Amino acid sequence: MVLKNMKNYIFTLLCLFSINSSAQIHKIDSLENVLKYQQLDSLRVGTNYELFWHYFKSDLNKAEFYANKIIELSEESNYLTGMAMGYDCKTSLEINQAKYQQAIKSANSLKTINIQLKHQNANAIYQNKVACIYYYKADYDSAIYSWNKALVDYIRLGDIDKTVQIQSNIGSVLISQGNYEEALLYFKKAQEILENENQDSSTLVKVYNNIGIVFHDLENFEKANDYYNRALKIARQSSLVLDEEMLLFNIGNLLVTQTKYQDAIAFYEKSKEIRLANGIPVGESLSVLGNCYFYIGEYALAEELLLKSVNSLLSLKDESYLNESYLFLAKLYKQINEYDKALHYTLKSVNSLHEIENNHRVINSYAEIIELSFILEKHEMAQDYTSKLRLLKDSIYNEDVITKIYEIELKYELVKNEKEIAILHSEKEIAAKNKQLLLLLFISSIIFLVIIVYIFVYRNRTLTAKRKVLELESKHSKLILQHKTLMLSKKSQEIGELVKKLNILKTDPDEKKVTDLLLDMKTNAIIEKNWIDYVDLFENLNPIFYQNIQKMSVKLTASDKRLCAFICQGLTIKQISTALKNNTHSVENARSRLRKKFNLDPSQNLSQFLKVLCVNT
């Protein structure tokens, strides 16, 4: 999550901040003070423009006020350049607020004004803005198409800075799709242009930084560190303070990936100092610092920093990092055995996850809530979240998650049914004893009649009890069968161990044993552990597939075969990444390599191609 947020931050800089805003240097109070004494509308518009970009990262309400002020002042004096500046701000703001339809209208207004001003780059600016809108709507193909149209214009106009920025934007899209090799090509082109022009600019800093991101994701930490430090050197030499802060933060992320938490703290602290000096919120910095201190065992300091980060991020409504802080706090309190607090922050994490629609992380949080509920003996909460887990299973086709859901449900049903069966058997034994007693006491005909009536009633009760026992035992057998079906890919030895533990719970339903059983179930849910059985099952179901592969003389690795099986079953990239315990970028890379091995044209669909191999000879 940290790296994902960091990449979005960089991309926003490239897409939208194509200006040299002096708000990065001047204090906000001095800008507002200058605004009070300015008389010329053009100067007031310029100052409002600077104020907009200052507040763009920290207070969107104020940023919107200054954008509207720019347009209002410009329209009063028919100042076309100012109106262009205002609609430039409006478009960027509306993209940030996900108001995409309004952003399109503002971009069109900006294009119209630039044409009136006879700006040759009017269309290029428009295409760049539209591409940004497509990017944030996750329509990556359309974004790349619009940027390529803008790129043609900028190359024709000889605008080196814009050409490089567009190339970097396309590279950033390819990063988000996991196409690292293609992304690297675009970044390298941008690097070559800038280095040939001897431009130690902010754009070169961002290009180096993005190349660092590519190598970071590819786990080539040495090269990632090299490019981050190249960018940091230029940023310091050119007094690019905010770029320096960005790079310090990214280097901290790189060190965290390598579990060098103490070194990461030093970089995060420097990044935080720059943010404080420039009026930038430090909620993200406090969050990552708290996590680092947790890993080096300084729990009190970690707790203090994470609580401060929550307060800061709540004021900014930053759901992504706020969720990280909640998760870090939950992990911290669980480590120090303060389970009530751990449960509290896990629940908060789930609420914020719903806001950012991350179903996979919601599922993990639900599992954590169930475990903490067991520890705190909150069984109703555990059962409630078990039901919520089941509701997600239809949309998340992930074997280990579905297995976990049914294991929890099975455990609850087995314990419940076994108790009911024991009660019914007990009632049956009591009834039998009563029958013997009544036969000894009632010897007269009247008493005999009473006995006959009693026996009739007793027999009805016994038959009813037997039916209930048979029904519950049948339900019990069906649950076990369902459980065995879901756990088909697991080794028989592991299933035997789980059944033994369930039998122990039947006679001694102990809380600690229930918790231990849950942990065993989590361990046994790992798909990799049973991969050989899974491959055998896939081959049995699709015998023609590997025969066709051999005919094509294509050499597939074990990982390639695994990916083919998942794709043939229709799993999405997110579902495959969750099953393989990998990130989506790595899955995209693996798909690209697979396409190359099969020598597929860009127009050919990999999924359809593999499914055809399963049925054709």
N, C-alpha and C positions, 0 to 999 in steps of 0.2 A: 504493500500500500504506500509506503514512504516513497519508493522509487516512482510509482505511478503518478503520485501527486507532483513530484518533482518534475517529471517530464511534461505534464500538463502546464505547469508554471512556465517552463522554458518555451513551450510552443506558443503560449499566449503572448509572450514577449515578441516572438518573431512575427506572428500574424498581425498583431494590433499596434505594437509600440514602435512604429517606424519613424518616430520623431526623436529629437534630442531635447527632451523636456528639462528645462532648468529647474523645475520643481524638485529634481533629484538633488540639487545643490543648495537652493535657497530654503530658508526656514519658512514654514507655512504662515507664521504670523507676519513676517516681513512682506510676503506677497499680498496678504489681505490689507496690510497697512498701506502699501503702494497703491492698491486699488482705490482707496478712499480719496486720494489726491489727484488721480488721473482725470483729465478733461476730455481728451480725444477718444472717440468711440473705438477707433482702431487699436489704441493702446489698451483700453479697457477689455476689448475682446481678447487681445493677446494674453493679458494677465489672467483672465477667466479661463483661457485655454490651458495655461500652465497649472492653475489650481485644479482643473478637472483631472489632469493626469496625475497630480499628486494624490488626490482623494480616490482615484480609480481603484487602488489596491486596498484601501483601508475603510472607506465609507461611501458606499454606492449611492446612498441618498443625497449626500452632498455633491458627489460627482454628477448626478442627474440634475441637480439644481444649477450647477455651473454650465452644463451642456445647454440647458434651456435658456440660460442667461445669455450665452454666446449668440444663439439664434435670435433671441428677442432684440438684443442690441444691434445685430447686423441687419435685421429686417427693418428696424426703425430708420437706419441711415442708408439702406440699400447697399450695404457693404458685402459684395459677393464673396470676396475672399474669406471674410468672417463667417458667412453662411456655410461655406464649404468646410471650414474648421468645425463649426457646430455640428453639421451632419456627420462629419468624420467621428466626432466624439459620440454622438447618438448611436451610430452604427456599432461602434465598439462596445458601448455600454449595453445595448440590447442583446448583442451576442452573448455577453457575459451573463445577462439575466435570463438567457434561453428564450427571449422573445423574438423568435426567428422571423415571423411574418413582418413584424414591425421593423426588424433590422433590414429586411429586403427593401421595404419602402424607403427607409432612410438612405440605404446605399443607392437606390435609384435617384433620390433627390440630390445626393452628392455627385453622381455622374452627370446629371442635368446641369448643375451649377458649374462643374469643371468644364463641360463643353461650352457653356456660355463664356467662361474665362479663356477659352481656346487653349486649354491644357492638352498637350498631345498624349499625356498619360491617363486621360480620363477613363478610358475603357479598361486599362490595366489596373487602375485603382479599384474600379468597380468589380472586376473579376477576382481580385485578391480578397475583397470583402466577402463576396459571395462564396468563395472557396472556404473561408473561415467558418461561415454559417454551415456549409455542408459538413465540414469537419466535426463541429460540435454536435451536429445531428447524427453523427456516425455514418454518414453517406460518403465513405472515403473515395470511391471511384469518381463520384461527381466532383469532390473537392480537388482531386488530382487533375481532372479534366479542366476545371476552371483555372487552376494555377498554371497549367501548361499554356492556356490561352493568354494569361497575363505575362508569362515568361517570354512568349514570342514578342509581345509589344516591348517589354523592357530590354530585350536583346537588341531589337530594332532601334530603340532610342539610345542604346549605348549606356544604359543606367546600370553600372556595375553593382552598386549596393543592393538595388532592388532585385537584380538577377540572382545574386547570391542568396538574398532572403527567401525568394521563391523556391530556389533549389533546396534550401534548408527546410522550408515548410513541407515540401514533398517528401524529403527524407524523414521528417518527423511523422508524417502519416504512415510511411512504410514501417517505422519503428512500432507504432501502435498496432500494426497488423502482424508484427513479428517477422517482417521481411528485412532482416538485418543486412544481408549482403547487398540488396538493391539500395537500401537506405545509405549504406556506407559509400556507394558509388556517387550518389548525389552530394553527400557531404564532402567527399574528396574533390569533386568538381568545384564546389564552392571554395574549398580550402586553396585549391590551385589558383583560382582566379585572384583571390585576395592576396595570396603570397606573391604572385607575379606582379601585382600592383603595389606591393610593399605597403599594404594598408593594415596597420596595427589598430584596427577599429573595434568597436563594440560588436559588430557583426562577426568579425573573425573570432572574437571571444566565444560567441554563441555557437559558431560552427565547431570550434575545438571542443566545446562543452558537449555538443550533441554527438560528436564522434566518441567522446568519453562515455556517454550513455550507452552507445552501441556496444562498446567493448565491455562495459559494466554488465550489461544483460547477457553477453556471451561468456561472462565469467573470466575474461582475460583482464585480470585486475591490474597487471603491470602496465599494459597499454592504456587502460582507462585512467590510471593515476597519472601517466605521462601527459595525456591530452588535457586532463583537468588542470595540471600544474602549468602547462603552456598557456592556457587561457588565463589562469590566475596571475601569471607574470605580466601579461599584457594589461589586464584589468588594473593592476596596481600601478604600472608605469603610466597608464593613461587616466588615472584617477577615476575609473569607472566603479564607483563605490558599490552600487547595487549589484553589478555583475560580480564583483569580488564577494559580496555576501552570498550570492547564489552558488558560486563555486565552492566556497567554504562549506556550505550546507551539503553540496553534492559529494565532496570528499569525505565528509562525515558519514554520509550514507554508504559510501564505498567501504569505509573502515568497519562499519557495523556489519556489512555483508560478510566481511572476513573475521567477524567476532573480535575485532580490536577495539573494544569499547572505551578503554582509557584514552587511546589516541583520538577516537571519534569525539570524545567529550571536548577536547581542546579546540577542534575545528567548529563544533556546534556553538561553543561559548563565544568564539570570535564572530561567528555569523550573528549571534544574538546581539552582541554589542553594536554591530553596524545597524541592525534593525532598530534598536532602541534609539540610536543617534539620529536616525532618519525618520522616526515616527511610524515605523512599520510594526504591526502587531507581532508579538513574539509567541503566540500560542503554539505554533508548530515547533518552534525551537524548544520550548519548555517540555513539550510532549516527547520529543526524541531524546532530550537530555534525561528526562525521568526514566525512560526505558533503559538507557545506558547505565545509569546508576543502579537500577534494579539488577541488571546482569552482573555488576561487580559487587553486589551484596550490600550496598548502602541504602537500605530500605527506607529509613526515615527521610533522607534527602530525596529519594525517588518519589515518595508519597507527597512531600511538600511541592515538588515541581509539577507533578501530574495534576494535583488539585488546582494549582494556579493555572495550568494549561486549560483545564476544563472551563474555569471561569472566563478566561480570555476567549476561547473558541466559541463558547455559548453566546458571547456578545457579538461575534462576527457571523454566527450561524454557519460555521465551517463544519459540515456534517462528517466529511471524510476523516480529518484529523481528530475531531471530537470523538468519533468512534474508536480511533486508535487509542486515545487517552483513556477512554472507558475500559477498553480491553486490557491495557497495561495495568490500570488500577485493580481490575478484577484478578489479574494474574498475580499482582503483588500481594493482595490481601489473602488469596488462597495459599500463597507460599508461607505467609506468617500465621496461617490457621485462623484468620478472622473471616470465617465463612459467610457470616451475615452480610458483611460489606462486599465480599467477593460476589455474592449473589445479587446484591443491589446494583453494582456497576455492570454486571453481565446483563441484567434486565435493561438497564439504560442503553447498553450497547445494541441490544436487539431492537429497541425503539428507533435508534438512529440508523441502524442498518436498513430498516424498512423504508426510511426516507431515501436512501441511495440505491434501493432495490438490488441488494446483493444476496440472492437466495442461498448461495453456497455458504457464505459466512453466517447467515441466519441459522442454517442447519447446524453448523458447528457450535454456535452459541446456545441453541436449544439443547444440544447434548450436554454442554457444560452446565446449564441450568438444571437439567435432570440429575446430574451427578451431585451438584451442590445441594439440591433438594433432598436427596437421599441422606447426605451427611447431616443435614439439619432436621431430618425426620419430617419434612414437609411433603408427605406422600401425595396429597391432592394436587399440589403444584406440579409434582413430577408427572403425575398421570395426565394433567392438563396439557403440559408441554409435549408429552408423548403423542397426544392426539394432534397437536399442531404440527409435529414432525410428519405425521401420516398424511396430513393435508398437502404437504409439499412434495410428497413422493411422486405424484403424477406428473409434475413438471420437471423434476430433477431425476433423470434416468441414470442413477449412479448406484452400482451394485452394493458398494460398502455402506452407503447411506441407507438404502432400502433395507438391507440386512439388519442394520442397527435398529431401525424403527421396529421391525417385526420381532427382533429379539427382545426388545423392551416390552412390547405388547404381549408377547408369548409368556414372558416371566410374570407379568401381572395376572394374566388369565390363568396360568397354571397354579399359582399360589391361591387365587380366589376359588378356582374349581376344586382343588384338593381339600380346602377347608370345608366347602359345602358337602363334598363326598364323605368326609370324616363325620360331619354332623349327622348325615342321613344314616350312616352305618351305626352310629351311636344310638339313634332313635330306634333302629331295628332291634338292637340288642336289649334295650329297655322294654320294648313291646314283648319280646320273647319271654323275658323274666316275668312280666305281668301275666302272661298267659298261664304259665306254670302255677303262679300263686292263685289265680282265679279258679283253676281246675281243682285245687286242693280245698278251697273254701266253699265253693258252691256244689253241694252234693244232692240237694233236693231237686225235684222236678222244676219248681219255680226258678230255683237258682240255676238249674241246668239250662232252662230257657234263656235266662240272662246270659249264661255263658255262651249259648249258641249265637245270641245277638252280638255279644262282644266279639266272638270269633269272626263273625261276618264283617263287623266294623274293622276289626284288626287286619283281616285279610285284604280288605280294600285299601287300608293304609299301607300295608306291606307292598301290595302291588304298585300303588302310587309311588312309594319310596323307591321300589326297584326301577320303575320307569324313569324316575328322576336320576337315579344313579346311572342307568344305561345311557340316558340322554347326555348327562355331563361327561361320562367316560367317552362317549362318541365324540362330543365336542373337543374333549381333551386330546383324543387320538387325531382328530382333524387338524388341530393346532400344531401337534408335533409333526404331522405329515407336511403341513404348510411350511413349517420351520425347516424341515429337511430339504424341501424343494428349493427354498431360497438360499440355503447353504450348500447347494449341490457342488459348487466349485471348491469347497473346503476339504481338507484331508479328513479321512474317517477317524483318525486318531483324535483330532481337535474336536470333532462332533461328540465323540465318546466322552471326552473330558467335560464338555459342557453339560451333557446329559447326567453324568455323575453328580455334578454340582447342583443341578436342578433336583435330583433325588434327595440330596442332603437337605436342601431347602424345604422339601416336602415334609420332613419330620422335624426340622429345626429351622424355622424361618428367622434367621438372625440378621440384623441390619448390616453388620460388617461383612458377612458373607454375601449379602445382596450386592454391596458396593464392589467387593472383589470380583463378583461374577460380571458386573457391568464393565469393569476394566479389562477382564479377559475377553469379553465380547468385542470391545473396541480393538483389542490387539488382533483378534481373529478376523476382523472385518477388512484387513489389508488385502487388496486384490493381488498385489505382486506375489504374495506368499503362495497363492494357488494358481499361478499363471500356467504351469505345465498342464494341469487338468483343463484349464480354460481353453488353451490352444488345441488340446486333443478333442474337446467338445466341438470347437469351431471346425476343425478338420473333418470330423465325422459328419457334421451337418452340411459342409461345403466341400466334398471330396474333389470336385472338378476344379476348384479354385487353384490349388497348388499344382495340379497337373497342367493347367493353362500357363501358370507362371514358369514352369520348367520348359514348356514349349517355346516361350518367348526368350529364354536364356537370360532372364533377369535375376540377378543375385540379390536376395533380400536378407538383411540381418534379422536377428530375433526381434529387435525393436521395430523394424519395418513390418514384420508379420503381425506384431501386436497392433500397430497403428492401422494396418489393413483391416483387421478384424473389427476394430472399433468403428472405422468408417463404414464398413459393410452393414453394420447394425444401425447406422443412422445417427450416431452420437454427434453432438455439436462439439466445437472446439473447447468450450468451457467445460463440458462434461468429460471430455477426454483428458483435459489438463487436471481435473479433480481426481479422476480415477488413477492417473499415473503419478499423482503428487508432484506435478510440474506446473510451470507457468504457461499461459496461452501463447506467449511469444515462441517458446521452445516447440510447442505443438505445431505452430505455423511453419517454423523452420523445417521440422520433420516432414510436414506435408509437401513443402517445396522440393525437398530432396527426393521424396517419393515420386513426384511428378517428373523430375529429371530422369530418374531411373527408368520410368516407363516411357520417356521421350514424348510426353503429351504436349499438344499445342495449347496455347493460352485459352483457346475457345473451348477446349474439352473439359468436362466436369469430372474431377477425380472420383467422386463418390459414385457417379453413374458408371464410370469405366470399371471400377472394382466390382460393382454389383453384376455387371455383364459377365465378368470372368467367373462368377459363381454359378452361372447357368449355361454358358456357351462352351462348346468343345472346340 
